[in-house]
Amino acid sequence: MTSLTLVRHIRARPQIVFDAVTTAEGIAQWWGPDAGPVLLSESDPRVGGRYRLRFRRLDGDEHESSGEFLEIVPPELVIMSWQWKGGVEDPGVSRIEIRLRPVAEGTELTFTHALLHDEESSLSHKEGWSGAFDKLEALFAGAV
């Protein structure tokens, strides 16, 4: 098993970023590794609540993931399970942790995706999440 950690600075207050990473409406604005659309965004952001997301990449490939919210401390922390539909991208259940910390420019977001199957999967997920967080940063580029 392996993991990856990314740190980003988002030009919005922690509560706004928290809503963007937990609500169906927020997620639909930035999820996915490229400019392809989010096709489905369902989220019940409470401990024990479930989420499900499907996006289409620009190359036409569709990907769907789902999981359960394991811990939520608004607007500081979200921990959730993660599983790809069909398990092609990564078999089994992995774990996502998103920590939000206020900074002068908005919010420092620390993202960890743990329990990934192997290094190849970790590198693939790093590429995908980097693209998604680029979109999240751009969403709030003029805010604060």
trRosetta pair geometry for C-beta under 8 A, 3 or more apart (Angstrom, degrees):
i j d omega theta_ij theta_ji phi_ij phi_ji
1 114 7.5 44 159 171 114 73
1 115 5.1 -31 -160 -136 129 47
1 116 6.6 128 -162 61 68 42
1 117 7.1 -55 -110 -124 58 17
2 116 5.1 -47 71 70 76 98
2 117 7.7 -18 28 78 90 29
2 118 6.2 54 7 -167 121 18
2 119 5.5 97 -31 -79 170 54
2 121 7.3 146 56 68 112 95
2 122 4.5 -67 109 -51 124 138
3 112 6.1 13 173 -176 123 93
3 113 6.2 176 -155 90 74 50
3 114 3.9 -12 -106 -110 125 65
3 115 7.0 31 -80 -9 94 37
3 116 6.2 147 -91 13 40 99
3 122 6.8 73 113 -118 3 120
4 112 7.2 176 89 -147 44 53
4 113 5.4 3 52 52 88 94
4 116 7.2 19 -5 -1 92 146
4 122 5.0 149 -46 -166 108 93
4 125 6.1 176 23 93 140 109
4 126 4.8 -144 -153 -78 160 97
4 129 7.4 164 99 39 132 144
5 110 6.8 -5 -170 -175 102 88
5 111 6.8 158 -154 85 53 53
5 112 4.7 -14 -100 -98 85 81
6 110 7.6 170 87 -153 46 44
6 111 4.7 -9 59 60 91 106
6 126 7.2 150 -61 -141 114 78
6 129 5.9 -171 -1 122 151 123
6 130 6.6 -166 -117 -84 147 71
6 133 6.3 -166 132 -5 144 164
7 108 6.6 -7 -170 -175 98 95
7 109 7.0 159 -155 85 48 55
7 110 5.1 -11 -104 -104 83 73
7 111 7.5 -174 -79 21 35 72
8 108 7.6 161 85 -156 40 50
8 109 4.7 -12 62 60 89 105
8 111 7.3 16 8 -2 102 113
8 133 4.9 -156 -52 176 158 129
8 136 7.2 85 120 84 158 118
8 137 6.0 -119 -178 -67 125 112
9 103 6.7 -64 -133 61 105 144
9 105 5.8 32 172 87 124 128
9 106 6.6 115 174 61 79 105
9 107 7.2 160 -155 83 52 46
9 108 5.7 -27 -100 -100 72 64
9 109 7.4 -179 -86 17 21 79
9 137 7.6 59 79 -118 54 110
10 17 5.0 114 88 -99 150 129
10 106 5.3 -116 98 122 57 133
10 107 4.7 -15 61 64 98 98
10 108 8.0 172 19 -89 76 16
10 109 5.6 47 -10 -18 115 119
10 136 6.3 -50 -107 137 122 101
10 137 5.9 -126 -107 -103 70 62
10 140 5.4 56 -179 63 88 143
11 105 6.0 -63 -106 160 75 89
11 106 4.4 -171 -134 -38 27 151
11 137 7.5 74 6 -158 88 68
11 140 4.8 -180 67 131 76 98
11 141 6.1 71 39 -138 136 19
11 142 7.2 148 106 48 140 9
11 143 5.0 144 117 68 91 76
11 144 4.9 -64 179 -60 86 94
12 16 4.1 -98 160 88 119 132
12 17 5.4 147 86 -51 108 85
12 20 7.6 81 82 -13 153 139
12 106 5.1 51 30 -156 26 124
12 107 6.2 -28 76 6 63 114
12 140 4.1 -84 -31 -149 114 147
12 143 4.6 16 -83 106 85 139
12 144 6.6 -121 -88 -88 35 44
13 16 4.9 92 60 7 78 104
13 17 7.2 -152 95 -3 39 89
13 75 7.9 46 137 107 84 162
13 102 7.2 -5 -151 -113 67 101
13 106 6.5 -106 -62 -151 29 69
13 107 6.6 84 172 -47 17 108
13 144 7.6 113 -43 -153 70 46
14 17 5.6 -60 -144 42 34 108
14 18 5.9 42 156 -27 69 106
14 75 4.2 135 131 113 99 123
14 76 6.9 12 176 -80 141 52
14 100 4.5 130 -143 142 100 123
14 101 7.2 -106 -91 130 127 1
14 102 5.3 -80 -28 -69 119 81
14 107 4.7 137 -83 -105 62 121
15 18 5.4 -48 -144 33 31 118
15 19 6.5 33 155 -18 63 102
15 74 7.2 49 -120 177 79 98
15 75 4.2 -122 -88 -66 55 158
16 19 5.9 -52 -153 35 31 110
16 20 6.5 32 148 -20 63 107
16 107 7.9 -157 62 -19 87 138
16 140 7.3 123 123 -108 128 136
16 143 7.4 -133 120 156 162 153
17 20 5.4 -54 -149 36 35 115
17 21 6.4 18 158 -8 68 108
17 75 7.3 107 64 172 81 118
17 100 5.6 163 92 -127 125 136
17 106 7.5 109 -42 158 126 105
17 107 4.6 -111 -3 60 153 164
17 109 6.3 -140 174 -74 144 117
17 136 7.9 70 -138 176 90 119
17 140 7.6 -47 -83 -32 86 163
18 21 6.3 -69 -148 43 27 98
18 22 6.0 -5 164 3 66 122
18 74 5.7 106 169 -139 155 78
18 75 3.7 -122 -27 -147 150 91
18 76 7.7 -5 -90 -12 128 24
18 78 7.3 152 -144 -39 80 117
18 100 5.9 -108 -68 12 87 164
19 22 6.3 -75 -133 49 25 94
19 23 5.2 -4 -173 1 71 122
19 26 5.0 166 134 -63 69 148
19 75 8.0 -37 -26 -123 71 115
20 23 7.4 -36 -92 39 14 92
20 26 3.7 -157 -127 -173 35 120
20 27 7.3 133 171 -62 51 43
20 29 6.8 -71 -145 57 96 122
20 30 6.7 34 176 16 111 133
20 136 6.5 123 142 -141 137 103
20 139 7.2 147 -140 102 144 150
20 140 7.9 -86 -55 -43 164 123
21 26 6.6 -60 -13 123 23 131
21 27 6.9 72 -144 -83 27 82
21 78 6.2 -166 117 24 118 157
21 98 5.6 -143 153 144 156 169
21 109 7.9 150 -51 -136 148 132
21 136 7.8 25 -73 -127 91 143
22 26 6.7 34 52 57 49 138
22 27 7.6 -137 70 -47 7 104
22 43 6.3 160 164 162 51 142
22 45 3.8 61 172 -110 111 151
22 69 7.8 51 -141 -103 102 134
22 72 7.3 82 -123 -130 143 125
22 78 5.9 -157 -80 -102 106 146
23 26 4.3 88 60 9 92 105
23 27 6.6 -163 85 -8 45 87
23 43 5.8 169 -157 80 24 136
23 45 6.4 -70 -75 -10 53 136
24 27 6.0 -56 -142 39 27 110
24 28 6.3 33 158 -28 62 108
24 41 4.3 138 -164 127 78 95
24 42 5.6 -5 -105 -120 126 20
24 43 4.3 -174 -59 23 73 96
24 51 7.8 -176 -83 -137 79 94
25 28 6.0 -55 -152 28 27 115
25 29 7.4 28 152 -24 57 103
25 41 7.4 150 -62 109 20 137
26 29 6.1 -61 -168 22 36 112
26 30 7.7 -23 160 18 66 104
27 30 7.1 -97 -159 50 33 78
27 31 5.0 27 173 -39 81 123
27 38 7.1 152 127 -143 79 160
27 41 4.9 171 87 -151 109 126
27 43 6.2 126 2 -36 140 143
27 51 7.7 124 -42 -164 170 132
27 53 6.4 -103 150 -100 136 129
28 31 6.8 -36 -103 17 21 110
28 38 4.5 -159 -143 84 63 146
28 41 4.1 -120 -68 1 93 159
29 38 7.8 -43 -20 9 17 141
29 135 7.8 179 133 146 67 110
29 139 5.8 85 140 -119 120 142
30 132 6.0 94 146 -174 86 76
30 133 7.9 56 162 -101 125 25
30 135 4.2 164 -148 112 81 108
30 136 4.3 79 -177 -75 158 70
30 139 5.5 -75 -74 -32 119 141
31 38 5.1 77 61 -94 107 124
31 41 7.0 157 17 -98 144 115
31 53 5.7 -99 167 -171 163 142
31 55 5.7 -152 116 -61 99 137
31 132 5.8 -3 -145 -137 35 120
31 135 8.0 -92 2 80 13 142
32 36 5.6 -115 160 71 147 90
32 37 7.7 85 9 107 167 12
32 38 6.1 -154 -19 -74 123 77
32 55 3.7 -160 -84 173 120 160
32 56 7.8 -5 -130 53 148 33
32 57 6.9 -173 -171 -87 112 61
32 63 7.9 145 -118 55 87 112
32 128 7.8 -77 -167 -167 35 91
32 131 7.2 -57 127 112 52 114
32 132 5.9 138 60 -94 25 94
32 135 7.5 26 67 10 73 159
33 57 6.6 -5 57 -110 101 103
33 127 6.6 34 -145 128 135 77
33 128 4.0 -81 -77 -137 122 62
33 129 7.6 -32 -97 -25 87 21
33 130 7.7 39 -139 62 88 65
33 131 3.5 73 -167 63 60 142
33 132 5.9 -50 -86 -41 43 80
34 57 5.6 67 38 -150 119 78
34 58 4.9 -76 114 -11 140 108
34 131 5.5 -38 -63 -179 50 144
35 58 6.0 46 59 -68 81 116
35 135 7.9 159 -94 -94 56 123
36 55 6.0 110 104 164 107 95
36 56 4.6 -130 172 99 123 64
36 57 4.6 -164 -8 -142 157 16
36 58 4.8 -139 -58 -50 97 53
37 55 6.8 -167 103 -150 41 74
37 56 5.6 15 55 45 77 101
38 41 5.4 26 154 -48 130 112
38 53 6.8 -53 -152 -163 106 96
38 54 7.4 118 -169 82 61 50
38 55 5.0 -43 -108 -99 55 91
39 54 4.6 -50 67 102 105 100
39 55 6.2 167 7 -107 84 28
39 56 5.8 74 -39 -20 118 97
39 62 6.9 -13 8 -137 149 115
40 52 6.5 -30 128 118 117 93
40 53 6.4 170 93 -148 77 32
40 54 4.0 41 37 32 106 103
40 64 7.3 11 57 -119 125 106
41 53 5.6 20 -109 -114 63 83
42 50 7.6 7 118 109 107 87
42 51 6.2 167 96 -153 67 51
42 52 4.6 12 53 49 111 88
42 53 7.4 -151 33 -66 64 53
43 49 7.4 60 174 139 57 122
43 51 4.3 10 -109 -114 73 102
44 49 3.3 -142 107 -164 92 116
44 50 5.7 36 37 46 112 54
44 51 6.9 -156 27 -69 62 64
44 69 7.4 -132 92 5 68 125
45 49 5.9 -114 -59 80 5 150
45 51 7.6 35 -73 -67 68 115
45 69 5.9 119 -143 -76 48 158
45 72 6.2 121 170 -111 85 154
45 78 7.6 -49 -149 -124 109 120
46 49 4.2 95 50 -24 71 125
46 69 6.2 132 74 76 24 144
46 72 6.5 -101 -131 29 30 148
47 69 5.8 -116 -103 112 30 98
47 70 6.9 13 -137 170 79 18
47 71 6.4 20 -102 -103 104 32
47 72 5.9 -140 -53 17 75 97
48 68 6.6 -23 -146 -171 26 112
48 69 6.9 -33 30 69 24 85
49 68 7.1 151 82 -155 36 66
49 69 4.8 12 60 26 86 120
50 66 6.6 10 -179 -178 102 102
50 67 7.1 180 -149 98 69 30
50 68 5.5 -40 -99 -99 67 66
50 69 7.5 -136 -77 0 20 80
51 66 6.4 -175 93 -146 56 62
51 67 6.1 -4 54 58 90 71
51 68 7.8 170 16 -93 75 21
51 69 7.0 82 -18 -44 105 90
51 80 7.0 -1 24 -163 124 152
52 64 7.0 7 -177 -175 88 102
52 65 7.5 -175 -147 96 50 43
52 66 4.1 -8 -104 -102 77 105
53 64 6.7 175 92 -148 48 60
53 65 5.6 -5 59 58 94 81
53 66 7.2 170 19 -79 63 57
54 62 6.2 14 -178 -178 101 105
54 63 7.0 176 -147 89 60 41
54 64 4.1 -18 -97 -97 89 92
54 85 8.0 -9 -95 8 97 141
55 62 7.1 179 92 -147 35 64
55 63 6.0 -12 59 58 79 86
55 64 8.0 160 16 -83 55 50
56 60 6.7 -25 -174 -151 105 28
56 61 7.1 160 -154 84 61 37
56 62 4.9 -32 -97 -94 75 79
57 60 6.9 -29 75 35 78 23
57 61 4.8 8 36 58 116 88
57 62 7.7 -153 9 -78 74 30
57 63 7.2 51 -28 -3 100 108
63 84 6.9 -51 -169 -143 96 105
63 85 7.8 159 -175 41 51 96
63 89 6.6 50 -141 -45 123 141
64 84 7.2 113 82 -163 53 61
64 85 4.0 7 83 10 105 132
64 86 7.9 87 56 7 95 99
65 82 5.9 -5 180 -165 127 84
65 83 6.4 158 -155 80 78 37
65 84 5.2 -45 -96 -99 85 51
65 85 6.7 -134 -83 -13 30 78
66 83 6.1 -29 65 63 69 88
66 85 6.8 64 1 -60 102 90
67 80 5.0 107 114 157 128 101
67 81 4.0 -166 -159 88 110 71
67 82 4.7 -50 -56 -84 148 35
67 83 5.8 138 -79 11 86 78
67 93 7.5 126 -116 -149 102 98
67 96 7.6 126 76 18 168 111
68 80 6.3 -175 89 -154 37 81
68 81 5.0 26 42 31 80 111
69 72 5.6 5 173 -44 125 114
69 78 7.0 -65 -138 -160 98 89
69 79 7.6 103 -166 79 58 52
69 80 5.0 -42 -104 -98 47 100
70 79 4.6 -63 69 108 105 97
70 80 5.7 170 5 -103 86 34
70 81 6.2 98 -43 -28 115 80
70 95 7.7 -23 9 -140 152 99
71 77 6.5 -26 120 127 104 114
71 78 7.5 164 89 -155 66 27
71 79 4.1 26 45 40 97 114
72 77 7.0 173 -149 95 29 73
72 78 5.7 13 -112 -112 75 68
72 79 7.7 -138 -62 31 48 67
73 76 4.8 -35 106 62 103 102
73 77 4.1 30 44 46 104 103
75 100 5.8 -60 140 84 80 141
76 99 6.7 -8 167 -154 70 67
76 100 5.5 -141 -135 60 32 84
76 101 7.4 49 -138 -80 83 55
77 97 7.4 -24 -159 -166 89 86
77 98 7.1 152 -153 84 41 61
77 99 5.6 -5 -102 -108 77 66
77 100 7.3 -143 -58 22 38 79
78 96 7.7 -9 114 114 93 98
78 97 7.4 162 87 -154 55 41
78 98 4.4 2 55 53 99 106
79 95 7.0 -3 -171 -176 91 99
79 96 7.1 170 -150 90 45 56
79 97 5.0 -5 -105 -105 84 77
79 98 7.8 -165 -72 24 42 64
80 95 7.5 166 88 -154 37 57
80 96 5.2 -10 62 59 83 100
81 93 5.3 -15 -171 -175 113 115
81 94 7.4 138 -165 78 61 37
81 95 6.1 -41 -110 -101 52 64
81 96 7.7 124 -148 18 5 81
82 93 6.9 138 68 -164 45 63
82 94 4.7 -32 68 71 103 86
82 95 6.7 -177 15 -84 95 13
82 96 5.1 77 -37 -21 128 107
82 113 7.1 -35 35 -143 158 99
83 87 7.3 -33 -175 -84 88 80
83 92 7.3 -114 -118 129 95 30
83 93 4.8 -41 -74 -104 107 71
83 94 7.3 153 -78 20 54 69
84 87 5.5 134 77 -96 97 29
84 88 6.6 -104 126 43 137 61
84 89 4.4 166 -92 43 167 108
84 90 5.8 119 0 46 128 73
87 90 7.0 -90 -160 89 63 35
87 91 4.4 47 -179 -113 119 60
87 92 7.0 82 -133 -6 118 37
89 121 7.3 107 153 -137 65 96
89 124 7.0 -157 -165 122 88 138
89 125 7.9 103 160 -74 112 87
90 94 6.4 2 121 -27 138 131
90 116 5.7 -66 -147 -149 146 80
90 117 5.0 -170 -156 -4 85 111
90 121 4.4 96 -102 -153 107 134
90 124 7.9 -178 -56 74 104 124
90 125 7.1 4 -41 -56 143 120
91 117 5.6 76 44 -85 79 138
92 115 7.4 -111 119 149 121 105
92 117 6.5 136 33 -79 116 94
93 115 7.2 -1 107 120 58 139
94 113 6.2 35 142 178 133 85
94 114 6.4 173 -175 87 90 44
94 115 4.3 177 -133 83 68 93
94 116 5.4 25 -113 -75 143 55
95 113 7.4 159 83 -157 47 45
95 114 4.7 -21 66 64 99 95
95 115 5.1 73 10 17 92 122
96 111 7.3 -21 -165 -165 93 86
96 112 7.2 157 -154 86 46 55
96 113 5.4 -13 -102 -104 77 72
96 114 7.8 177 -81 21 29 71
97 111 7.4 159 85 -154 56 40
97 112 4.6 -1 55 56 101 101
97 114 7.2 22 1 -1 105 112
98 109 6.5 -21 -165 -164 93 95
98 110 7.4 153 -156 80 43 51
98 111 5.4 -4 -106 -105 75 75
99 109 7.4 148 78 -157 52 44
99 110 4.4 -9 58 58 103 101
99 111 8.0 -156 26 -67 67 36
100 107 5.2 -19 -162 -169 97 122
100 108 7.3 149 -156 76 45 51
100 109 5.8 -12 -102 -102 73 69
101 107 6.8 135 66 -160 40 67
101 108 4.6 -19 63 59 97 102
101 110 7.4 30 0 -4 109 105
102 106 7.8 -116 -145 146 61 26
102 107 6.2 -46 -103 -102 43 65
102 108 7.9 6 86 16 4 81
103 106 6.5 3 64 61 84 43
103 107 6.6 136 23 -121 86 13
103 108 4.9 75 -22 -29 128 98
105 144 6.6 -80 -175 -110 50 134
106 140 7.1 125 -151 139 159 135
106 143 7.1 81 -107 100 133 95
106 144 5.2 -103 -74 -110 96 89
109 133 7.4 -166 91 -138 137 119
109 136 7.8 -26 28 119 168 144
111 129 6.6 -168 122 177 145 137
111 133 7.1 -139 5 -77 152 137
113 116 6.3 53 128 -48 98 114
113 122 7.9 167 91 -129 106 71
113 125 5.6 -122 95 149 155 142
113 129 6.7 -158 -19 -53 138 153
116 121 4.6 -169 171 109 109 116
116 122 4.8 142 88 -74 149 75
116 125 6.1 -125 -108 6 146 149
117 121 4.6 86 49 0 92 157
118 121 5.2 100 53 11 64 102
118 122 7.1 -117 109 -6 36 92
119 122 5.3 -52 -146 35 36 116
119 123 6.4 36 156 -19 67 102
120 123 5.9 -54 -150 35 30 109
120 124 6.4 29 152 -16 63 108
121 124 5.6 -56 -146 39 32 112
121 125 6.1 30 156 -16 67 108
122 125 5.9 -57 -145 40 28 108
122 126 6.2 34 153 -26 64 105
123 126 5.5 -49 -146 30 31 115
123 127 6.7 33 154 -18 62 102
124 127 5.9 -54 -156 33 31 111
124 128 6.5 26 150 -14 64 109
125 128 5.5 -56 -145 41 36 112
125 129 5.9 29 160 -13 71 109
126 129 6.1 -56 -139 43 26 104
126 130 6.0 32 158 -25 62 109
127 130 5.8 -55 -147 32 25 114
127 131 6.7 24 156 -16 60 105
128 131 6.0 -59 -157 34 30 110
128 132 6.5 25 151 -15 65 107
129 132 5.4 -54 -146 39 38 113
129 133 6.1 31 158 -14 71 107
130 133 6.0 -58 -143 42 28 104
130 134 6.4 39 152 -27 62 102
131 134 5.5 -48 -151 27 31 117
131 135 6.9 30 151 -16 61 102
132 135 5.8 -57 -160 34 35 111
132 136 6.5 35 145 -19 68 104
133 136 5.1 -44 -142 35 44 116
133 137 6.3 49 155 -20 68 98
134 137 5.9 -53 -151 36 29 111
134 138 6.4 27 151 -17 63 109
135 138 5.6 -55 -145 39 32 112
135 139 6.4 46 152 -32 64 101
136 139 5.6 -45 -152 22 32 119
136 140 7.2 -3 161 9 60 104
137 140 6.7 -83 -160 52 29 86
137 141 6.5 60 146 -74 68 81
138 141 5.3 -11 -147 -36 39 117
140 143 4.3 -59 -164 30 82 126
140 144 8.0 104 167 -54 102 60
